[in-house]
Amino acid sequence: MSAHAGAKYALVRSAAPGRLRVRTNYFEHQTAGGLMRWAGAHVRSAVAARPRAWAHVAILAITIAAAVEAVVLRG
């Protein structure tokens, strides 16, 4: 894995070129689209629970999506 032990997120290269596995503590997604759906669900739940915290969660989701996109485009 590309992250240290105990990290919440780890980006892992898969065997197929142009594909990326994203491992989290909860799910493993095979594509960036899966990550975006997962992040979107967490953004929606955070907005419902704490409307003032939506910006922080949205920034986190955008940052993760940009990192995944950069890795996929480099591969």
C-alpha positions in Angstrom: 0.0 0.0 0.0 1.1 3.6 -0.5 0.2 4.8 2.9 1.5 4.1 6.4 -0.1 1.6 8.7 -3.2 3.0 10.4 -4.0 5.4 7.6 -7.7 5.9 6.9 -7.3 6.0 3.1 -4.8 4.2 0.8 -4.5 4.3 -2.9 -3.5 1.0 -4.4 -2.6 0.3 -8.0 -4.6 -2.6 -9.5 -3.3 -5.0 -12.2 -5.4 -3.4 -14.9 -3.8 -0.2 -16.4 -5.8 3.0 -15.8 -7.7 1.4 -12.8 -7.2 2.2 -9.2 -8.4 0.5 -6.0 -9.2 2.9 -3.2 -9.2 1.2 0.2 -10.9 2.8 3.2 -11.8 1.4 6.6 -15.2 0.7 5.3 -15.2 -0.1 1.6 -12.9 -0.8 -1.3 -13.8 0.9 -4.5 -12.5 -0.2 -7.9 -13.0 3.2 -9.7 -12.8 6.9 -9.1 -16.6 6.9 -9.7 -17.1 4.6 -6.8 -15.1 6.9 -4.6 -17.1 9.9 -5.7 -20.4 8.1 -4.9 -18.9 7.1 -1.5 -17.7 10.7 -0.8 -21.1 12.2 -2.0 -23.0 10.0 0.4 -20.8 11.2 3.3 -21.2 14.8 2.2 -25.0 14.4 2.2 -25.0 12.8 5.6 -22.7 15.5 7.1 -24.9 18.3 5.7 -27.9 16.7 7.2 -26.3 16.2 10.6 -24.3 19.5 10.8 -25.2 22.0 8.2 -22.2 24.3 9.1 -19.7 21.5 8.5 -20.6 21.0 4.9 -17.8 23.1 3.5 -15.1 21.0 5.3 -16.5 17.7 4.1 -17.0 19.0 0.5 -13.3 20.2 0.4 -12.2 16.8 1.7 -14.2 15.0 -1.0 -12.9 17.3 -3.8 -9.3 16.8 -2.6 -9.6 13.0 -2.6 -11.3 13.0 -6.0 -8.5 15.3 -7.4 -5.8 13.0 -6.0 -7.5 9.9 -7.5 -7.9 11.6 -10.9 -4.2 12.7 -10.9 -3.1 9.1 -10.2 -5.4 7.6 -12.8 -4.3 10.1 -15.4 -0.6 9.5 -14.7 -1.1 5.7 -15.0 
